[in-house]
Amino acid sequence: MRVDPQEQLVAFLDKYWKSNRQIAAHAIGDEANEQFLLALEDVIRRQGRGDGRPIFQHAQFLRPDQISRIKAVDGTTSFTAGGLFPMGDYIASLVPDRIDWVGVSGSVQRQGVNWTLNTDWPAGVSPSLMYAAWNVVNRVTRSGKPFAPHERVSAYDAMRSLTINAAYQYKEEKSKGTLEVGKLADLVVLDRNPLKVHPMSIKDIQVVQTLKEGVLVYNRKPDATAIFAPGFRAGQNDPHVHGPDCNHAAMFARADEIDRLVHGPEGARGRPLSVDQERVLARLFRASE
């Protein structure tokens, strides 16, 4: 379903295509992705390519022909993968002929399109990127059935989507994404290696520490309550998301606690800007010119 008139979208891209602003579109269905593609193809014919890296946000339904066209416009996709497990059975019953179009991380990777994962939190089912990664690695539904298993990716590729691919998506690959001399020391320490645990256990992995530019900004307390995906308990592989075990209030409370640990009770006001914050502000100022 189209929400915005096509001519309005084209006019928007015409205005900002050669600016310093990166363009992203909230496009879930194949028709929304088609609308964005048509507008991009139109503006590129008239203004040239540049280094736009337009982002197809969500991209839940992509036809095979659209993937090659996303590559042709140098586009990048960000999949909201957390819905595969809780909604897979419903989607299969509603549009069985389109299962192969849903969250096609495997296909976009095989065709050389940059892709990432997002949680869509708080609208999404879980704030955990490990849960999102678990979904694209395993692609199973609540009933235990495989959901387009040919679209599965390896645990390594799922982690790459959260690091190297994510940095490239936002044009920050020169300062982030990999551990190299000269790049920002932005990293997390996990309690288990996602490349070595059983694929079905990836969702249980917890963040132990978070470092921003080499500074420890989060240190998980030894007795802290683990934040699992909604409806999951540690080691549980057949949960019911949004079921009786799901405590959204507790998840929000834990998120607030983490925010207080990182920023303090009054937030980060008055603190000196980090190198990364200065770069982001500089980009915003350039974009407003």
Secondary structure, DSSP 8 states (H G I E B T S, - for coil): ---S-HHHHHHHHHHHTTSS---EEEE-SHHHHHHHHHHHHHHHHHH--TT---EEEE--B--HHHHHHHHHTT-EEEEEGGGHHHHHHHHHHH-GGGGGGBT-HHHHHHTT-EEEEE--TTTSS-S-HHHHHHHHHH-B-TTS-BSSGGG---HHHHHHHHTHHHHHHTT-TTTSSS--TTS---EEEESS-TTTS-GGGGGG--EEEEEETTEEEEE--TT------TT--TT-SS--TTSTT--HHHHHHHHHHHHHHHH-TTTTTTS---HHHHHHHHHHHHHH-
